[in-house]
């Protein structure tokens, strides 16, 4: 038994169940404090967070819409340019705007503090791992945070504008006008952004499952068709009922799944090489 592993086990044995609970309590308190700090900052910056970020996809001068209009000019396809979003936002409850101000600030606080939240989770979990496992998972906080923010940006700049445009222009009859409640708008935006951020964690999930030996590259290849069906179903659940949005969320997830297969391959080759060196 390695000396560092022996010391780790001695330290773990010296900690009681209550000691672990005390550690968990402090990790949770620091995580909640981080979320509250960013939430308060977002709450105070109402004109930026709510006026520009939250309501951004509801305005025709949003970045994505402007880029689509530029593409429309380049490829001479006017249909790509979105110049009108025929809907208005309303607050039908007395506390609607205030509650949405708090809710949106909380969502922004969670997103902004995510790297720190995951770092706290990792600090609690990592002492229970062997030195080799910690070495293999080095950089987990960075890559998980990177994928989270990439998913957030994808959901905000790609998925949300396309979904808002589709829902704003969808009508059963011309006599019916679209007047959306602010709670519905913020809820839809939050769901799309957070769902994208979570779905983008697929490569890291595959990495840890492969590292623990629960999945292999061959297994992922075997169940590729099943995975495509599951991904399409998930895309249909988290997106509005239009084919474009479903394809937009499904395509990057399929790419991430294929990346996960390559990650599993590399891990298997690395383990095989280490096993060969140990035998020698």
C-alpha positions in Angstrom: 0.0 0.0 0.0 1.3 3.4 -1.0 2.3 5.8 1.9 -0.1 8.6 0.7 -3.0 6.2 0.4 -2.3 4.9 3.9 -2.2 8.4 5.3 -5.5 9.2 3.5 -7.2 6.2 5.0 -5.9 7.1 8.5 -7.3 10.6 8.1 -10.6 9.3 6.9 -10.8 6.8 9.8 -10.1 9.7 12.2 -13.2 11.5 11.1 -16.6 10.6 12.5 -19.9 10.8 10.7 -20.6 14.0 12.5 -17.3 15.4 11.3 -18.3 14.7 7.7 -21.7 16.4 8.3 -19.9 19.4 9.8 -17.7 19.6 6.7 -20.8 19.3 4.4 -22.6 22.0 6.3 -19.8 24.5 5.8 -19.6 23.6 2.1 -23.3 24.2 1.7 -23.2 27.5 3.7 -20.4 28.8 1.5 -22.2 27.7 -1.6 -25.4 29.4 -0.5 -23.5 32.6 0.4 -21.9 32.7 -3.1 -25.3 32.3 -4.8 -26.8 35.0 -2.5 -23.9 37.4 -3.3 -24.4 37.1 -7.1 -28.2 37.2 -6.7 -28.0 40.5 -4.8 -25.6 41.9 -7.4 -28.0 40.8 -10.2 -31.0 42.2 -8.3 -29.3 45.6 -7.9 -28.3 45.7 -11.6 -31.9 45.5 -12.7 -31.5 47.6 -15.9 -28.7 45.4 -17.2 -29.7 41.9 -16.0 -33.4 42.2 -16.7 -33.6 45.0 -19.2 -30.8 43.8 -21.5 -30.1 40.2 -20.7 -33.4 38.6 -19.7 -35.5 40.7 -22.1 -32.8 40.7 -24.8 -34.3 37.8 -26.9 -37.7 39.5 -26.9 -36.3 42.5 -28.9 -35.5 42.6 -32.6 -32.1 44.3 -32.0 -30.9 41.3 -30.2 -27.4 40.0 -31.2 -28.7 36.8 -32.8 -31.4 38.5 -34.8 -28.9 41.0 -36.2 -26.5 38.2 -37.2 -29.3 36.4 -39.0 -30.1 39.6 -40.9 -26.5 39.9 -42.0 -26.6 36.2 -43.1 -29.8 37.0 -45.0 -28.0 39.7 -46.9 -24.9 37.6 -47.6 -26.9 34.6 -48.9 -29.8 36.7 -50.4 -32.4 34.9 -48.3 -34.6 37.5 -46.7 -36.5 34.8 -44.7 -33.6 34.5 -42.3 -33.9 38.2 -41.2 -36.2 38.6 -38.2 -37.5 42.2 -38.2 -40.6 41.7 -36.1 -41.6 39.8 -33.0 -45.4 40.1 -32.9 -46.1 39.7 -29.1 -46.2 41.8 -26.0 -45.2 40.9 -22.5 -47.7 41.5 -19.7 -47.7 41.1 -15.9 -51.2 39.9 -14.9 -50.5 39.6 -11.2 -49.9 42.4 -8.7 -46.6 40.8 -7.5 -45.7 39.5 -11.0 -42.9 41.9 -11.9 -41.4 41.8 -8.4 -41.4 38.0 -8.2 -39.9 37.7 -11.7 -37.2 40.2 -10.6 -36.3 37.9 -7.7 -36.5 34.7 -9.8 -34.4 36.0 -12.7 -31.8 37.4 -10.3 -31.6 34.0 -8.6 -31.2 32.2 -11.9 -28.4 34.6 -12.9 -26.9 34.2 -9.4 -26.8 30.4 -9.8 -25.3 30.6 -13.3 -22.6 33.1 -12.3 -21.6 31.2 -9.2 -21.6 27.7 -10.8 -17.8 27.3 -11.0 -17.6 28.1 -7.3 -20.5 25.8 -6.5 -18.9 22.9 -8.3 -15.6 23.6 -6.7 -17.2 23.3 -3.3 -18.8 20.0 -4.3 -15.4 18.8 -5.6 -13.7 19.8 -2.4 -16.1 17.6 -0.4 -15.9 14.6 -2.8 -12.2 14.6 -3.7 -10.8 13.5 -0.2 -12.7 10.2 -0.6 -10.8 9.4 -3.8 -7.5 7.7 -4.2 -4.5 9.7 -5.4 -4.7 8.1 -8.8 -8.4 8.9 -9.2 -7.8 12.5 -8.2 -4.9 12.7 -10.7 -7.2 11.3 -13.4 -9.9 13.8 -12.6 -7.6 16.8 -12.5 -9.1 19.8 -14.2 -12.6 18.6 -13.6 -13.8 22.0 -12.2 -12.4 23.8 -15.2 -13.9 21.5 -17.9 -17.3 21.2 -16.1 -17.5 25.0 -15.8 -16.4 25.4 -19.4 -19.1 23.1 -20.7 -21.7 24.6 -18.5 -21.0 28.1 -19.8 -20.8 26.9 -23.4 -24.3 25.3 -22.9 -25.6 28.5 -21.3 -24.4 30.6 -24.3 -25.8 28.1 -26.7 -29.2 28.1 -25.0 -29.3 31.9 -24.7 -28.0 33.0 -28.1 -29.2 30.1 -30.3 -32.0 28.1 -28.8 -33.9 30.9 -27.0 -34.1 33.4 -29.9 -35.2 30.6 -32.4 -37.8 29.4 -29.9 -39.1 32.9 -29.1 -39.4 33.8 -32.8 -41.4 30.6 -33.4 -43.7 31.0 -30.5 -44.2 34.7 -31.2 -45.2 34.0 -34.8 -47.3 31.0 -34.2 -51.1 31.7 -34.5 -54.2 29.5 -34.6 -56.1 32.4 -36.2 -55.1 36.0 -37.2 -57.7 37.3 -34.8 -55.8 35.9 -31.8 -52.9 38.1 -30.6 -50.0 36.8 -28.6 -49.8 38.5 -25.2 -47.4 36.5 -23.0 -47.2 36.7 -19.2 -43.8 37.7 -17.9 -43.7 34.6 -15.7 -44.2 32.4 -18.7 -41.4 34.2 -20.7 -38.9 34.1 -17.9 -39.7 30.5 -17.1 -39.3 29.4 -20.7 -36.0 31.3 -21.1 -34.6 29.8 -17.8 -35.7 26.3 -18.8 -34.0 26.5 -22.2 -30.8 28.0 -20.9 -30.4 25.7 -17.9 -31.4 22.6 -19.9 -28.8 23.4 -22.5 -26.1 24.0 -19.8 -26.9 20.6 -18.2 -27.1 18.7 -21.5 -23.6 20.0 -22.4 -22.2 18.1 -19.4 -22.5 14.9 -21.4 -18.8 14.5 -22.2 -17.9 14.9 -18.5 -20.5 12.4 -17.5 -19.2 9.9 -20.0 -15.6 10.6 -18.8 -16.4 9.8 -15.2 -18.5 6.7 -16.1 -15.7 5.5 -18.3 -13.1 6.2 -15.7 -15.1 4.1 -13.1 -15.5 1.3 -15.7 -19.3 1.5 -15.9 -19.3 2.3 -19.6 -16.9 1.6 -22.5 -16.4 3.0 -26.0 -17.7 -0.3 -27.5 -20.9 0.0 -25.3 -21.4 3.6 -26.4 -21.1 2.6 -30.0 -23.5 -0.3 -29.6 -26.2 1.9 -28.1 -25.6 4.8 -30.4 -28.9 4.4 -32.1 -30.8 4.1 -28.8 -29.0 7.3 -27.6 -30.0 9.2 -30.7 -33.7 8.3 -30.0 -33.3 9.4 -26.3 -31.6 12.6 -27.3 -34.3 13.5 -29.8 -37.0 12.8 -27.1 -35.2 15.0 -24.6 -34.8 17.7 -27.2 -38.6 17.5 -27.9 -39.3 17.8 -24.2 -37.2 20.8 -23.3 -37.8 22.8 -26.5 -41.0 24.3 -28.0 -42.9 22.0 -30.4 -41.0 23.1 -33.6 -38.6 20.9 -35.5 -35.9 23.6 -35.9 -35.5 24.0 -32.2 -35.4 20.3 -31.6 -32.7 19.8 -34.2 -30.7 22.8 -32.9 -30.5 21.2 -29.4 -30.1 17.7 -30.6 -27.2 18.3 -33.0 -24.7 19.6 -30.5 -25.7 16.9 -28.0 -25.0 14.2 -30.7 -21.6 15.8 -31.4 -20.9 15.8 -27.6 -21.9 12.1 -27.5 -19.4 11.3 -30.2 -16.8 13.3 -28.3 -17.6 11.1 -25.3 -16.9 8.0 -27.3 -13.5 9.3 -28.2 -12.8 10.2 -24.6 -13.7 6.7 -23.5 -11.4 5.3 -26.2 -8.5 7.4 -24.9 -9.1 6.4 -21.3 -9.1 2.7 -22.3 -5.9 3.1 -24.3 -4.3 4.8 -21.3 -5.4 2.1 -18.9 -4.1 -0.6 -21.2 -0.8 1.1 -21.5 -0.5 1.5 -17.7 -1.4 -2.1 -17.2 1.3 -3.2 -19.7 3.9 -1.0 -18.0 2.9 -2.5 -14.6 3.3 -6.1 -15.9 6.7 -5.2 -17.3 
